[in-house]
Amino acid sequence: MTWPTIPKDNATRSAANLTDAVRAQFNWEDARDMLDGLPNGGLNIAHEALDRHVTAGHGDQVAIRWISKDGDRQDLTYAGLCADAARFANVLSEHGLKPGARVYSLLGRVPELYAAALGTLKAGMTFTPLFAAFGPEPIKSRMEIGEGNVLVTTESLYRKKVAGWRNDIGSLKLVLILSDGPMPENCVALRPAMDAAEDRFETAQTKDDDIALIHFTSGTTGKPKGAVHVHGAVVAHAATGRFALDLKPGDIYWCTADPGWVTGTSYGIIAPLVNRVTMIVDEAEFDLDRWYGILQDEAVQVWYTAPTAIRMLMRAGKDAAKPYDFSNLRFLASVGEPLNPEGVVWSRDVFGKPFHDNWWQTETGGIMIANTPEMDIQPGSMGKPLPGIEAGIVNTENGAVRECKPGEIGELALRPGWPSMMRAYLNEQARYDKCFVGGWYLSGDLAMRDKDGYFWFVGRADDLIKSSGHLIGPFEVESALIEHDAIAEAAVIGLPDETAGEVVTAYVALNPGFEPSEALERDIRGLARKRLGAAVAPREIIFRKQLPKTRSGKIMRRLLKARELGLPEGDISTLEADEK
Amino acid sequence: MTDADIRKAFLEELTQVAPDIEPDDVGDDDHLQDDLELDSMDFLNLVTALHQRLGVDIPESEYPKIATLALAVVYLKGRIS
């Protein structure tokens, strides 16, 4: 069915940060005026996020209102967070770390995470957040690839997920632990070290092209890729926060994404602080009444969340939202995977405001295509390119790129050159170069542009899986599965799921001497969960005698998926050994 | 059903959803998400499994009432009877 357009009235249009006039005049040069720059030249994300606001007299404004799992609140002002970031930078420096060192965090949403991220950037070092729900293997492989020098984590995460292999990572010099209890061997207690450190630190003289962040993202084949981002990206964080999320100084803003993923860093730390809002940070996981309660009690004005969470709210029904007052909400945005039109319409009924879907990915560093406040919404569409972004739908044939006509499906592509574009995949020049063809950055997402210029997501061009908004590489999961004694070969695909978008599902063929059984299925899932963590491990194991393979021995994941979904099998001319 | 029956049923369904967990390692007050590392999809799968096994339909607003083994036994007992 087609969904009616959700129109915007003139009052909404004229109150938006991004008006038609602003859009018409926009260029990236002028966007730099949103920032201050370092006093002696140069650009540093932490300076733009914290120091300049304190200097301008906003030190007493609350930067983070943190809500603990128990519901206690703690307010951190801009001055307080700035001092904590300086303390963290001093701790790094006192341990002999120099600009360029690589600092990893493996933490839940606790205040120290924000001090660590910003302190690292202030010190001119590189920050890499990891998702605390990862199992030991994804953590270890990302530390190895990025040659991490510092890890900031908790005692419990360290014991469960790091201690077993810590000594294998030769580059790792310092482990900082957040804990009130006993300290594991060769670790440094973070809080006392920060308390003893000076609360001032001269910001490193970083420049636009200096590395600031490395975000890992999954590949279809091979190991995860470390997407390298620079301090100059903050120009895009500032502009997209202002235009795509409509952030205004002093707003109460809640981004529910975990900083272990790129959204939680770009829009859960940097963009909001650069735009001087008050961020709500909730330590707890999704909970229906807690979330509705936070929106009401904290008087949230701008809310950025994800389709999986929205669908969980929808499952509970509209009545569950009735007791709450959402009158402070001004703008709602969603990202992570396409938000189905039902979610857009539902949110307008429940919150009085529709969700605005937007699109971007780890490699783009910031929002690229969005439903912005002044735009009419076509429910189900990701919107239109932001100012300064040129997007296209292209087909590549024999190395030549052709732009598609309106309504034609092709690969979503962007003209390179926006400030938050990744600058490298760490140590993987060939994989990086493959992303750029004929003057376009190729996103790997299939999409369509309609005659009015709205973009519509169609699917992935590759085998990557989107589950609960997280991009999961099948190869990483398959590699863990074949470590199980029983498994000869494995193919991992995403199957559609009402709530998660897709769920990770594994097809396995067994070694001689093993027979499929419920007990074996559980044992395999158990091992995968221990190694990969719940977010990445398969939810279901399906036994096959043989997996479909090409002549060169490559397992045809696409064919398994097509068959499972009853879709056309496509070109199977290279199929050598079929599924049994 | 006795408390012991409910406890057994809950642990079986929990370890079916999350086979990385050993039933003996589950403490009465371990939080399913914070301590046992279930994610929200696991939680939904557990709710579905408990519904199938015990016939108890747990509404979203009552998810916190099964957040630990001890809480779940009390809650499920009340709902079954």
Boltz contact constraints between the chains, C-beta under 6 A:
constraints:
  - contact:
      token1: [A, 285]
      token2: [B, 33]
      max_distance: 6.0
  - contact:
      token1: [A, 286]
      token2: [B, 40]
      max_distance: 6.0
  - contact:
      token1: [A, 288]
      token2: [B, 60]
      max_distance: 6.0
  - contact:
      token1: [A, 288]
      token2: [B, 61]
      max_distance: 6.0
  - contact:
      token1: [A, 289]
      token2: [B, 61]
      max_distance: 6.0
  - contact:
      token1: [A, 316]
      token2: [B, 60]
      max_distance: 6.0
  - contact:
      token1: [A, 320]
      token2: [B, 61]
      max_distance: 6.0
  - contact:
      token1: [A, 500]
      token2: [B, 41]
      max_distance: 6.0
  - contact:
      token1: [A, 522]
      token2: [B, 19]
      max_distance: 6.0
  - contact:
      token1: [A, 525]
      token2: [B, 19]
      max_distance: 6.0
  - contact:
      token1: [A, 526]
      token2: [B, 19]
      max_distance: 6.0
  - contact:
      token1: [A, 526]
      token2: [B, 20]
      max_distance: 6.0
  - contact:
      token1: [A, 529]
      token2: [B, 20]
      max_distance: 6.0
  - contact:
      token1: [A, 530]
      token2: [B, 20]
      max_distance: 6.0
  - contact:
      token1: [A, 534]
      token2: [B, 37]
      max_distance: 6.0
  - contact:
      token1: [A, 534]
      token2: [B, 39]
      max_distance: 6.0
  - contact:
      token1: [A, 534]
      token2: [B, 42]
      max_distance: 6.0
  - contact:
      token1: [A, 535]
      token2: [B, 39]
      max_distance: 6.0
